[in-house]
């Protein structure tokens, strides 16, 4: 298992980005969470196999139809324990 911390910068709030992210993560069997940040970005922690994480990153880098992803910053972090993939506030 590998875990990533991802910061998504662009027009990613108010466009269904968290729901999109959670839907893709759950479909791929990934664990973690996603939330809006006060600076207008969206951050998430996502855990899974390297191949599924690559698929997830590819989809999140595009986002939903109304979003515009300018930059996706990611770094590997120590794995935590999750029971699913949640939208947090």
Backbone as ProteinMPNN parsed JSONL, in Angstrom:
{"seq_chain_A": "XXXXXXXXXXXXXXXXXXXXXXXXXXXXXXXXXXXXXXXXXXXXXXXXXXXXXXXXXXXXXXXXXXXXXXXXXXXXXXXXXXXXXXXXX", "coords_chain_A": {"N_chain_A": [[0.83, -1.19, 0.0], [0.424, 2.212, -0.757], [0.501, 5.671, 0.044], [-0.709, 8.884, -0.794], [-0.459, 12.423, -0.457], [-2.336, 14.928, -1.809], [-2.59, 18.031, -3.402], [-4.789, 20.05, -5.035], [-4.863, 22.554, -7.335], [-6.547, 25.3, -8.749], [-9.598, 26.026, -10.502], [-11.474, 24.605, -8.487], [-13.291, 24.476, -6.465], [-16.751, 24.542, -5.676], [-17.599, 23.293, -7.933], [-18.226, 20.648, -7.853], [-16.018, 19.088, -7.29], [-15.039, 17.658, -5.019], [-16.965, 15.621, -4.725], [-16.644, 14.34, -7.188], [-13.989, 13.441, -6.916], [-14.224, 11.699, -4.684], [-15.993, 9.814, -5.742], [-14.465, 8.693, -7.853], [-12.303, 7.633, -6.408], [-13.581, 5.733, -4.75], [-14.634, 4.022, -6.697], [-12.289, 2.933, -7.683], [-11.451, 1.519, -5.525], [-9.973, 2.762, -3.532], [-8.709, 4.244, -0.484], [-9.22, 6.887, 1.983], [-9.489, 10.47, 2.159], [-11.094, 13.605, 1.178], [-11.1, 17.186, 0.954], [-12.159, 20.668, 0.988], [-9.998, 23.523, 0.953], [-9.096, 26.521, 2.717], [-7.744, 28.277, 1.057], [-8.804, 28.002, -1.444], [-8.083, 25.763, -2.827], [-8.205, 22.154, -3.228], [-7.669, 19.407, -1.123], [-6.431, 16.077, -0.682], [-6.029, 12.846, 0.821], [-4.939, 9.799, -0.217], [-5.024, 6.307, -0.555], [-3.682, 3.271, -1.729], [-2.972, 0.725, -4.214], [-0.014, 1.142, -6.247], [-0.624, 1.153, -9.048], [-3.412, 1.659, -9.152], [-3.452, 4.135, -7.896], [-2.123, 5.686, -9.807], [-3.995, 5.649, -11.895], [-6.051, 7.025, -10.602], [-4.834, 9.559, -10.177], [-4.582, 10.412, -12.822], [-7.276, 10.785, -13.564], [-8.146, 12.691, -11.648], [-6.505, 14.817, -12.281], [-7.762, 15.898, -14.434], [-10.408, 16.352, -13.582], [-13.936, 17.194, -12.856], [-16.393, 18.276, -15.333], [-16.854, 21.136, -15.082], [-14.654, 22.043, -13.746], [-11.291, 23.391, -13.488], [-8.158, 22.335, -13.562], [-5.188, 23.558, -12.564], [-2.804, 22.874, -11.396], [-1.341, 20.026, -9.871], [-0.186, 19.0, -6.966], [1.762, 16.579, -5.42], [2.749, 14.229, -2.91], [4.413, 11.497, -1.407], [3.301, 9.971, 1.571], [3.425, 8.679, 4.985], [1.509, 5.711, 5.413], [-1.836, 5.764, 6.678], [-4.66, 4.662, 8.679], [-7.721, 3.864, 7.271], [-11.277, 3.566, 6.817], [-12.727, 3.746, 4.565], [-13.506, 5.927, 1.811], [-13.803, 9.267, 2.367], [-15.643, 12.377, 2.269], [-14.611, 15.23, 3.753], [-15.141, 18.005, 6.024]], "CA_chain_A": [[0.0, 0.0, 0.0], [1.11, 3.488, -0.862], [-0.421, 6.77, 0.324], [-0.309, 10.182, -1.319], [-1.14, 13.671, -0.112], [-2.489, 15.635, -3.082], [-3.163, 19.369, -3.363], [-5.27, 20.373, -6.374], [-4.973, 24.001, -7.462], [-7.273, 25.729, -9.946], [-11.013, 26.257, -10.188], [-11.822, 23.266, -7.997], [-14.338, 24.559, -5.445], [-18.03, 24.956, -6.23], [-17.808, 22.626, -9.23], [-18.417, 19.213, -7.619], [-14.726, 18.391, -7.331], [-14.921, 16.67, -3.934], [-17.809, 14.477, -5.06], [-15.97, 13.674, -8.297], [-12.817, 12.769, -6.356], [-14.683, 10.573, -3.864], [-16.567, 8.807, -6.644], [-13.366, 8.002, -8.555], [-11.542, 6.859, -5.419], [-14.38, 4.568, -4.349], [-14.71, 3.113, -7.853], [-10.991, 2.263, -7.804], [-11.172, 0.789, -4.292], [-8.98, 3.492, -2.758], [-9.115, 4.711, 0.84], [-8.702, 8.196, 2.344], [-10.443, 11.569, 2.319], [-10.933, 14.807, 0.356], [-11.743, 18.353, 1.562], [-11.826, 22.003, 0.499], [-9.08, 24.301, 1.779], [-9.456, 27.94, 2.779], [-7.077, 29.014, -0.019], [-9.483, 27.727, -2.715], [-7.65, 24.48, -3.381], [-8.778, 20.934, -2.653], [-6.615, 18.459, -0.758], [-6.881, 14.734, -0.347], [-5.092, 11.77, 1.141], [-5.481, 8.639, -0.911], [-4.192, 5.136, -0.29], [-3.988, 2.098, -2.545], [-1.854, 0.165, -4.97], [0.572, 2.131, -7.156], [-1.319, 1.229, -10.337], [-4.703, 2.33, -8.96], [-3.16, 5.534, -7.608], [-1.809, 6.339, -11.086], [-5.284, 5.848, -12.58], [-6.741, 8.075, -9.861], [-4.17, 10.833, -10.481], [-4.915, 10.776, -14.2], [-8.641, 11.294, -13.586], [-8.237, 13.903, -10.829], [-5.813, 15.912, -12.963], [-8.736, 16.479, -15.366], [-11.532, 16.819, -12.783], [-15.252, 17.198, -13.497], [-16.531, 19.155, -16.502], [-16.782, 22.566, -14.781], [-13.397, 22.346, -13.043], [-10.063, 23.654, -14.231], [-7.015, 21.97, -12.72], [-3.975, 24.232, -13.008], [-1.622, 22.175, -10.867], [-1.584, 18.921, -8.95], [1.022, 18.737, -6.176], [1.612, 15.314, -4.703], [3.924, 13.681, -2.23], [4.121, 10.262, -0.677], [3.254, 10.149, 3.023], [3.26, 7.398, 5.677], [0.125, 5.225, 5.39], [-2.717, 5.849, 7.836], [-5.727, 3.662, 8.662], [-9.011, 4.4, 6.83], [-12.298, 2.542, 6.618], [-13.34, 3.993, 3.26], [-13.076, 7.222, 1.279], [-14.767, 10.225, 2.892], [-15.586, 13.818, 2.035], [-14.585, 15.862, 5.076], [-15.425, 19.445, 5.992]], "C_chain_A": [[0.869, 1.247, 0.0], [0.071, 4.574, -0.565], [0.16, 8.075, -0.18], [-1.113, 11.291, -0.67], [-1.149, 14.486, -1.395], [-3.146, 16.986, -2.827], [-3.524, 19.727, -4.801], [-5.554, 21.868, -6.427], [-5.639, 24.329, -8.788], [-8.68, 26.133, -9.561], [-11.585, 24.905, -9.777], [-12.817, 23.294, -6.841], [-15.608, 25.089, -6.097], [-18.351, 24.328, -7.565], [-17.991, 21.115, -9.082], [-17.132, 18.408, -7.566], [-14.582, 17.34, -6.228], [-15.749, 15.428, -4.234], [-17.196, 13.654, -6.191], [-14.8, 12.832, -7.783], [-13.222, 11.54, -5.55], [-15.239, 9.456, -4.733], [-15.474, 8.002, -7.349], [-12.573, 7.121, -7.588], [-12.298, 5.594, -5.027], [-14.463, 3.55, -5.473], [-13.416, 2.309, -8.022], [-10.608, 1.478, -6.549], [-10.117, 1.447, -3.421], [-9.572, 3.968, -1.442], [-8.566, 6.111, 1.075], [-9.794, 9.216, 2.527], [-10.113, 12.701, 1.35], [-11.646, 15.955, 1.065], [-11.316, 19.631, 0.842], [-10.858, 22.659, 1.467], [-9.471, 25.775, 1.701], [-8.802, 28.771, 1.67], [-7.704, 28.765, -1.393], [-9.059, 26.436, -3.383], [-8.448, 23.342, -2.743], [-7.611, 20.03, -2.305], [-7.229, 17.102, -0.472], [-5.701, 13.873, 0.067], [-5.717, 10.538, 0.523], [-4.489, 7.486, -0.811], [-4.645, 3.969, -1.162], [-2.748, 1.58, -3.243], [-1.297, 1.225, -5.916], [-0.17, 2.252, -8.485], [-2.662, 1.932, -10.216], [-4.504, 3.804, -8.635], [-2.833, 6.3, -8.888], [-3.081, 6.606, -11.879], [-6.056, 6.991, -11.927], [-6.15, 9.448, -10.196], [-4.514, 11.318, -11.886], [-6.313, 11.384, -14.266], [-8.766, 12.606, -12.815], [-7.537, 15.08, -11.504], [-6.696, 16.567, -14.02], [-9.914, 17.07, -14.601], [-12.853, 16.739, -13.516], [-15.326, 18.283, -14.574], [-16.341, 20.642, -16.201], [-15.486, 22.993, -14.092], [-12.294, 22.721, -14.025], [-8.907, 23.368, -13.284], [-5.769, 22.619, -13.314], [-2.727, 23.473, -12.58], [-2.069, 21.108, -9.876], [-0.264, 18.632, -8.236], [0.791, 17.456, -5.385], [2.918, 14.924, -4.033], [3.49, 12.412, -1.51], [4.228, 10.537, 0.818], [3.114, 8.78, 3.682], [1.79, 6.97, 5.684], [-0.571, 5.351, 6.743], [-3.749, 4.722, 7.727], [-7.049, 4.34, 8.318], [-9.99, 3.25, 6.656], [-12.986, 2.677, 5.274], [-12.748, 5.267, 2.684], [-14.163, 8.223, 1.605], [-14.549, 11.638, 2.342], [-15.636, 14.455, 3.409], [-14.77, 17.369, 4.919], [-14.619, 20.16, 7.047]], "O_chain_A": [[1.902, 1.316, 0.666], [-1.106, 4.413, -0.888], [1.35, 8.348, -0.022], [-2.296, 11.126, -0.37], [-0.102, 14.711, -2.002], [-4.147, 17.069, -2.116], [-2.666, 19.709, -5.683], [-6.375, 22.386, -5.669], [-5.34, 23.721, -9.816], [-8.929, 26.538, -8.425], [-12.109, 24.159, -10.604], [-13.153, 22.245, -6.293], [-15.558, 25.967, -6.958], [-19.267, 24.769, -8.26], [-17.92, 20.381, -10.068], [-17.144, 17.194, -7.771], [-14.059, 16.253, -6.474], [-15.287, 14.307, -4.022], [-17.223, 12.424, -6.158], [-14.639, 11.671, -8.16], [-12.64, 10.468, -5.71], [-14.98, 8.28, -4.478], [-15.553, 6.776, -7.431], [-12.217, 5.991, -7.923], [-11.718, 4.509, -4.979], [-14.373, 2.346, -5.23], [-13.444, 1.155, -8.448], [-9.555, 0.841, -6.514], [-9.436, 0.767, -2.652], [-10.79, 4.083, -1.304], [-7.574, 6.501, 0.461], [-10.889, 8.895, 2.989], [-9.023, 12.761, 0.782], [-12.675, 15.742, 1.706], [-10.277, 19.682, 0.185], [-10.891, 22.385, 2.666], [-10.097, 26.213, 0.736], [-9.272, 29.871, 1.378], [-7.197, 29.258, -2.401], [-9.624, 26.055, -4.408], [-9.256, 23.556, -1.838], [-6.67, 19.893, -3.087], [-8.388, 16.993, -0.073], [-4.551, 14.133, -0.285], [-6.901, 10.269, 0.724], [-3.281, 7.667, -0.962], [-5.84, 3.714, -1.309], [-1.623, 1.948, -2.907], [-2.032, 2.115, -6.344], [-0.326, 3.361, -8.997], [-3.022, 2.724, -11.088], [-5.305, 4.64, -9.054], [-3.233, 7.455, -9.03], [-3.229, 7.675, -12.47], [-6.644, 7.825, -12.616], [-6.891, 10.392, -10.468], [-4.713, 12.513, -12.1], [-6.519, 12.388, -14.948], [-9.425, 13.536, -13.282], [-7.942, 16.227, -11.312], [-6.406, 17.681, -14.458], [-10.375, 18.164, -14.926], [-12.91, 16.277, -14.656], [-14.419, 19.105, -14.7], [-15.719, 21.346, -16.997], [-15.258, 24.184, -13.882], [-12.356, 22.413, -15.215], [-8.707, 24.092, -12.308], [-5.345, 22.279, -14.418], [-1.728, 23.432, -13.298], [-3.046, 21.278, -9.146], [0.663, 18.084, -8.832], [-0.254, 17.28, -4.76], [4.013, 15.233, -4.502], [2.348, 12.283, -1.067], [5.128, 11.245, 1.27], [2.726, 7.817, 3.021], [0.914, 7.797, 5.94], [0.012, 5.088, 7.795], [-3.709, 3.925, 6.79], [-7.457, 5.284, 8.994], [-9.598, 2.115, 6.385], [-13.756, 1.799, 4.886], [-11.627, 5.647, 3.021], [-15.308, 8.066, 1.182], [-13.433, 12.031, 2.003], [-16.592, 14.248, 4.156], [-14.583, 17.929, 3.838], [-14.719, 21.379, 7.179]]}, "name": "protein", "num_of_chains": 1, "seq": "XXXXXXXXXXXXXXXXXXXXXXXXXXXXXXXXXXXXXXXXXXXXXXXXXXXXXXXXXXXXXXXXXXXXXXXXXXXXXXXXXXXXXXXXX"}
